[in-house]
Amino acid sequence: MSTKRCYYETLEVERSADDSALKSSFRKLAMKFHPDRNPGDDSSEVKFKELNEAYEILKDKDKRAAYDRFGHAAFEQGGPGGGGGAGFGAGFASSFSDIFEDLFGMAGQQRGRGGRERGADLRYNMEITLEDAFGGKTAQIEIPVSVTCEACSGIGAKAGTKPKTCSTCGGAGRVRQSQGFFTLERTCPGCQGRGQMIEDACPSCSGQGRVTRERNLSVNIPPGVEDGTRIRLANEGEAGVRGGPPGDLYIFLSLAQHQLFQRDGADLHCRVPISMVTAALGGEFEVPTIDGGKAKVKVPAGTQSSRRFRIASKGMPVLRSRQTGDMYVQVAVETPQNLTKKQQELLAEFEKLSSGNTQPESVGFFAKVKDLFSNRAS
């Protein structure tokens, strides 16, 4: 006994449903459970296969009559319908292709009836400074793009003529061929899927319906953009073939290396060298900020190299937010170079006067080293 679910229940229709109701319900459910719309969801794929199998049977009057009389047994081995079930692989081309365009607009081919083909998306790489990313800006760019041919208004045919319907596919742009149990569908070789043929091509665009021109565009860069941010300009890509809709233009931003700051998200980091005397006795210094101002950093006595100081709210703005990052200043204590004889003598005198209290870290370290060597010797 078959354990398959009733085909009418699978398609969520009554047994009295007509062809229009069957197709409408299948279209709605197939869109909901299509694998491309539910990646990684095995249950949706199973459901989609069941929908396809049910529609393959019920859309055919003879198969539907056999199913109404014998149920699933009509299509099992030895049943009146014989030859196996209408599985996903076998029935997909015949049952689903006739409404695939309704569901997904044949987006994979990006081509409509009459040869109208959506233009390609374009990419433009733009380098900006960290200051531009901080404050935002409006940039002017010039790019070569394909635009609709004015001579033929985008249809590709010479003035006074019109494209003719392709005799091979009848304007569908696709041809079908039966090979045993399978029905194969492929792009029409006569019109390359456009559905129309141009006998007298427009001399300005050679039948493409578009020509290349330089275009000036304004790009609004908001504050807080990061390296790799993508900005989409709708309908600013290539013009479509033969009057098709244009593609989009994508601006990919990259940040130029800054001479002072390194960016980490919304925070900024900079490294400032200070003298040994300032680190030992304490002091202060000023650093520039990304907003064009200055910030004062106070260094306490005994500051060690690599110590960081935080300056609140002096970092980068967060994109589409009122939040702002911080600025971190890391000091690097600089060892004196090119000393005079007098300076060397003073430092040597200082070393003699130094004790463990002035350099506790180095004294502690070498004490550990001494103990390690003593243990090895014993």
C-alpha positions as CSV (number, residue, x, y, z in Angstrom):
1,M,0.0,0.0,0.0
2,S,1.4,3.4,-1.0
3,T,2.4,5.8,1.9
4,K,2.6,8.8,-0.4
5,R,0.6,11.9,0.6
6,C,-2.4,12.7,-1.6
7,Y,-1.4,14.8,-4.6
8,Y,-4.4,17.2,-4.0
9,E,-3.3,17.7,-0.4
10,T,0.2,18.3,-1.5
11,L,-0.9,21.1,-3.8
12,E,-3.5,22.3,-1.3
13,V,-6.4,22.2,-3.7
14,E,-9.8,20.4,-3.8
15,R,-10.3,17.4,-6.1
16,S,-12.6,19.6,-8.2
17,A,-9.9,22.2,-8.8
18,D,-9.5,23.2,-12.5
19,D,-6.3,23.6,-14.4
20,S,-6.0,27.3,-13.5
21,A,-6.4,26.6,-9.8
22,L,-3.8,23.8,-10.0
23,K,-1.2,26.0,-11.7
24,S,-1.9,29.0,-9.4
25,S,-1.4,26.9,-6.2
26,F,1.7,25.2,-7.6
27,R,3.2,28.5,-8.5
28,K,2.7,29.9,-5.0
29,L,4.0,26.8,-3.2
30,A,6.9,26.2,-5.6
31,M,8.1,29.8,-5.0
32,K,7.9,29.2,-1.3
33,F,9.8,25.9,-1.2
34,H,12.2,26.3,-4.1
35,P,15.7,25.1,-3.1
36,D,17.3,28.3,-4.3
37,R,15.2,30.3,-1.9
38,N,15.9,27.9,1.0
39,P,19.6,27.0,0.8
40,G,20.6,24.2,3.1
41,D,17.0,23.3,4.1
42,D,16.5,19.6,3.2
43,S,12.8,19.6,4.2
44,S,12.1,22.4,1.6
45,E,13.8,20.4,-1.1
46,V,11.7,17.3,-0.3
47,K,8.6,19.4,-0.3
48,F,9.5,20.9,-3.6
49,K,10.0,17.5,-5.2
50,E,6.6,16.4,-3.9
51,L,5.0,19.5,-5.4
52,N,6.7,18.9,-8.7
53,E,5.6,15.2,-8.8
54,A,2.0,16.1,-7.8
55,Y,1.7,18.8,-10.5
56,E,3.3,16.6,-13.2
57,I,0.4,14.1,-12.7
58,L,-2.5,16.4,-12.1
59,K,-1.9,18.8,-14.9
60,D,-2.2,16.0,-17.5
61,K,-5.9,15.0,-18.0
62,D,-5.2,11.3,-18.7
63,K,-2.8,10.9,-15.8
64,R,-5.2,12.8,-13.5
65,A,-8.1,10.6,-14.5
66,A,-5.9,7.5,-13.8
67,Y,-4.9,8.9,-10.4
68,D,-8.5,9.7,-9.5
69,R,-9.5,6.1,-10.2
70,F,-6.5,4.1,-8.9
71,G,-4.6,6.6,-6.7
72,H,-0.8,6.3,-6.5
73,A,-1.0,2.6,-7.7
74,A,-1.7,3.9,-11.1
75,F,1.9,5.0,-11.5
76,E,3.7,2.2,-9.7
77,Q,5.3,-0.7,-11.5
78,G,2.6,-2.7,-13.1
79,G,-0.1,-0.1,-12.6
80,P,-2.1,1.4,-15.4
81,G,0.3,4.4,-15.6
82,G,3.4,2.1,-15.4
83,G,7.0,3.0,-15.9
84,G,7.8,4.5,-12.5
85,G,6.9,7.6,-10.7
86,A,7.1,11.2,-11.8
87,G,10.2,12.1,-9.8
88,F,12.0,15.5,-9.5
89,G,14.6,14.8,-12.1
90,A,12.3,13.3,-14.7
91,G,9.4,15.6,-14.4
92,F,11.1,18.9,-13.7
93,A,11.7,20.0,-17.3
94,S,8.1,19.4,-18.4
95,S,6.1,20.5,-15.3
96,F,8.2,23.4,-14.0
97,S,9.7,25.1,-17.0
98,D,6.4,26.4,-18.2
99,I,6.0,28.6,-15.1
100,F,9.6,29.1,-14.2
101,E,9.6,32.5,-16.0
102,D,6.5,33.5,-14.0
103,L,8.2,32.6,-10.7
104,F,11.7,33.9,-11.2
105,G,11.5,36.0,-14.4
106,M,14.2,33.9,-16.1
107,A,16.7,36.0,-14.1
108,G,19.5,33.6,-14.8
109,Q,19.4,34.6,-18.5
110,Q,18.5,38.3,-17.8
111,R,16.7,38.3,-21.1
112,G,13.1,39.0,-21.8
113,R,10.8,38.8,-24.8
114,G,11.7,41.0,-27.7
115,G,15.4,40.6,-27.1
116,R,15.4,43.1,-24.1
117,E,18.3,42.1,-21.9
118,R,19.3,43.7,-18.7
119,G,22.6,45.6,-18.8
120,A,25.6,44.4,-16.9
121,D,26.5,45.7,-13.4
122,L,29.7,47.7,-13.3
123,R,32.4,48.1,-10.6
124,Y,34.4,51.2,-9.9
125,N,37.3,51.2,-7.4
126,M,37.8,54.4,-5.5
127,E,40.5,55.3,-3.0
128,I,39.8,57.8,-0.3
129,T,41.7,59.3,2.6
130,L,41.0,58.6,6.2
131,E,39.9,62.2,6.6
132,D,37.3,61.6,3.8
133,A,36.1,58.5,5.6
134,F,35.8,60.6,8.8
135,G,33.8,63.5,7.5
136,G,32.2,62.0,4.4
137,K,32.3,63.7,1.0
138,T,30.7,64.0,-2.4
139,A,33.1,62.7,-5.1
140,Q,32.8,63.3,-8.8
141,I,33.8,60.3,-11.0
142,E,33.9,59.8,-14.8
143,I,33.4,56.3,-16.2
144,P,32.9,54.9,-19.7
145,V,29.5,53.1,-19.8
146,S,27.1,51.8,-22.4
147,V,24.1,54.0,-22.8
148,T,20.9,53.6,-24.9
149,C,21.5,54.4,-28.6
150,E,19.7,57.6,-29.5
151,A,19.6,56.8,-33.2
152,C,17.4,53.7,-32.8
153,S,16.0,54.3,-29.3
154,G,17.6,51.1,-28.1
155,I,15.9,48.6,-30.4
156,G,18.9,48.0,-32.5
157,A,17.2,48.2,-35.9
158,K,17.9,50.8,-38.5
159,A,15.6,53.8,-38.6
160,G,12.3,53.0,-40.4
161,T,12.6,49.2,-39.7
162,K,11.7,46.9,-36.9
163,P,13.0,43.6,-35.6
164,K,11.1,40.5,-36.8
165,T,10.0,37.6,-34.8
166,C,12.4,34.7,-34.9
167,S,11.0,31.9,-37.1
168,T,13.0,29.2,-35.3
169,C,11.5,29.8,-31.8
170,G,8.4,31.9,-32.6
171,G,9.7,34.7,-30.4
172,A,10.1,32.6,-27.3
173,G,13.8,32.7,-27.3
174,R,14.0,29.0,-26.3
175,V,13.4,25.8,-28.2
176,R,12.3,22.4,-26.7
177,Q,13.4,19.0,-27.8
178,S,12.0,15.7,-26.6
179,Q,14.5,12.9,-26.0
180,G,12.6,9.9,-24.8
181,F,11.2,10.5,-21.4
182,F,13.0,13.9,-21.0
183,T,12.1,17.2,-22.5
184,L,15.2,19.5,-22.9
185,E,15.0,23.2,-23.3
186,R,17.8,25.3,-24.7
187,T,18.5,28.8,-26.0
188,C,17.3,29.4,-29.5
189,P,20.4,29.1,-31.8
190,G,18.8,31.4,-34.4
191,C,18.3,34.5,-32.2
192,Q,20.5,33.6,-29.3
193,G,17.5,33.8,-26.9
194,R,16.3,37.2,-27.9
195,G,13.2,36.1,-29.7
196,Q,13.7,38.6,-32.5
197,M,15.9,39.0,-35.5
198,I,17.3,42.3,-36.9
199,E,17.7,42.3,-40.6
200,D,18.8,45.9,-41.0
201,A,21.0,46.8,-38.0
202,C,21.3,50.4,-36.7
203,P,24.7,51.7,-38.1
204,S,25.3,53.7,-34.9
205,C,25.2,50.7,-32.5
206,S,25.6,47.7,-34.9
207,G,22.3,46.3,-33.7
208,Q,23.1,46.3,-30.0
209,G,20.9,49.2,-29.1
210,R,23.6,50.8,-27.0
211,V,26.8,52.8,-27.4
212,T,29.7,53.7,-25.1
213,R,29.9,57.1,-23.7
214,E,31.8,58.9,-20.8
215,R,29.5,59.7,-17.9
216,N,30.0,62.0,-15.0
217,L,28.5,60.9,-11.7
218,S,28.3,62.2,-8.2
219,V,29.0,59.7,-5.4
220,N,27.9,60.5,-1.9
221,I,30.3,59.0,0.7
222,P,28.8,59.0,4.2
223,P,30.9,59.5,7.3
224,G,32.2,56.3,8.9
225,V,32.8,54.2,5.8
226,E,35.4,51.5,6.2
227,D,37.9,49.8,3.8
228,G,35.9,47.6,1.4
229,T,32.6,49.5,1.8
230,R,30.4,49.1,-1.3
231,I,28.1,51.8,-2.5
232,R,25.4,50.9,-5.0
233,L,24.1,53.4,-7.6
234,A,20.9,51.9,-9.0
235,N,20.4,52.0,-12.8
236,E,23.9,53.6,-13.4
237,G,25.5,50.5,-14.9
238,E,25.5,49.4,-18.6
239,A,22.4,50.1,-20.6
240,G,20.3,47.0,-21.5
241,V,20.5,45.4,-24.9
242,R,17.8,46.6,-27.3
243,G,16.0,48.7,-24.7
244,G,16.4,46.4,-21.7
245,P,16.8,47.9,-18.2
246,P,20.2,49.2,-17.2
247,G,22.4,47.4,-14.6
248,D,23.8,49.0,-11.4
249,L,27.1,50.6,-10.6
250,Y,28.9,49.5,-7.5
251,I,31.6,51.7,-6.0
252,F,34.1,49.8,-3.9
253,L,36.0,52.0,-1.4
254,S,39.6,51.5,-0.2
255,L,41.3,53.7,2.4
256,A,44.7,55.1,1.6
257,Q,47.4,54.5,4.3
258,H,47.6,57.4,6.8
259,Q,50.9,58.8,7.8
260,L,50.0,59.0,11.5
261,F,46.9,56.9,12.3
262,Q,46.0,53.2,12.0
263,R,42.4,52.3,12.1
264,D,40.7,49.5,14.0
265,G,37.0,49.6,13.4
266,A,35.9,52.9,14.9
267,D,39.1,53.4,17.0
268,L,42.3,55.1,15.9
269,H,45.8,54.3,17.0
270,C,49.0,56.3,16.8
271,R,52.5,55.8,18.1
272,V,54.4,58.7,19.7
273,P,58.1,58.6,20.6
274,I,59.0,60.4,23.8
275,S,62.4,61.1,25.4
276,M,63.8,59.0,28.2
277,V,63.7,62.1,30.5
278,T,60.0,62.7,29.8
279,A,59.2,59.1,30.5
280,A,61.2,59.2,33.8
281,L,60.2,62.6,35.1
282,G,56.8,63.0,33.5
283,G,55.5,65.7,31.2
284,E,53.0,66.3,28.4
285,F,52.7,66.6,24.7
286,E,50.1,67.4,22.0
287,V,49.0,65.1,19.2
288,P,46.8,66.0,16.2
289,T,43.3,64.4,16.0
290,I,41.5,63.2,12.9
291,D,38.9,66.1,13.1
292,G,41.7,68.6,12.6
293,G,42.2,69.6,16.2
294,K,44.7,68.8,18.9
295,A,44.7,66.7,22.1
296,K,47.0,66.9,25.1
297,V,48.5,63.8,26.6
298,K,49.9,63.9,30.1
299,V,52.7,61.4,30.8
300,P,53.1,60.4,34.5
301,A,56.6,60.0,35.9
302,G,58.0,56.5,35.4
303,T,56.1,55.8,32.2
304,Q,57.2,52.6,30.4
305,S,57.5,52.1,26.7
306,S,54.4,50.8,24.9
307,R,52.0,52.3,27.5
308,R,48.7,53.4,25.9
309,F,46.7,56.5,26.7
310,R,43.0,56.7,25.7
311,I,41.4,59.9,24.4
312,A,37.6,59.4,24.4
313,S,35.5,60.1,21.4
314,K,38.3,61.2,19.1
315,G,38.1,58.2,16.8
316,M,36.0,57.5,13.8
317,P,32.2,57.8,13.5
318,V,30.2,54.6,13.3
319,L,28.5,54.4,9.9
320,R,24.8,55.4,10.1
321,S,25.1,55.9,13.9
322,R,25.7,58.6,16.4
323,Q,28.5,56.7,18.1
324,T,32.1,57.6,17.8
325,G,35.2,55.5,18.5
326,D,38.2,56.5,20.7
327,M,41.8,57.4,19.9
328,Y,44.7,55.5,21.5
329,V,48.2,57.0,21.9
330,Q,51.0,54.5,22.5
331,V,54.2,56.0,23.7
332,A,57.6,54.6,22.7
333,V,60.5,55.6,25.0
334,E,63.4,56.6,22.7
335,T,66.9,55.6,23.7
336,P,69.4,58.5,23.3
337,Q,71.8,58.3,20.3
338,N,75.0,60.2,19.3
339,L,75.8,61.2,22.9
340,T,78.6,63.7,23.6
341,K,81.3,62.7,26.1
342,K,79.7,64.8,28.8
343,Q,76.4,63.1,28.3
344,Q,77.9,59.7,28.4
345,E,79.7,60.7,31.7
346,L,76.4,61.9,33.2
347,L,74.6,58.7,32.3
348,A,77.4,56.6,33.7
349,E,77.2,58.6,36.9
350,F,73.4,58.1,36.9
351,E,73.9,54.4,36.5
352,K,76.2,54.3,39.6
353,L,73.6,56.1,41.6
354,S,70.7,54.0,40.5
355,S,69.3,51.3,42.7
356,G,66.7,48.6,42.5
357,N,64.0,51.2,43.2
358,T,64.7,53.1,39.9
359,Q,64.7,50.1,37.6
360,P,62.7,47.3,39.4
361,E,61.8,45.4,36.3
362,S,65.3,44.9,35.0
363,V,66.6,44.2,38.5
364,G,63.9,41.5,39.0
365,F,64.6,40.0,35.6
366,F,68.3,39.6,36.1
367,A,67.8,38.2,39.6
368,K,65.7,35.4,38.0
369,V,68.4,34.8,35.4
370,K,71.0,34.5,38.2
371,D,68.9,32.0,40.1
372,L,68.4,29.9,36.9
373,F,72.2,29.7,36.3
374,S,72.8,28.8,39.9
375,N,70.3,25.9,39.8
376,R,71.9,24.6,36.6
377,A,75.4,24.7,38.1
378,S,74.3,22.7,41.1
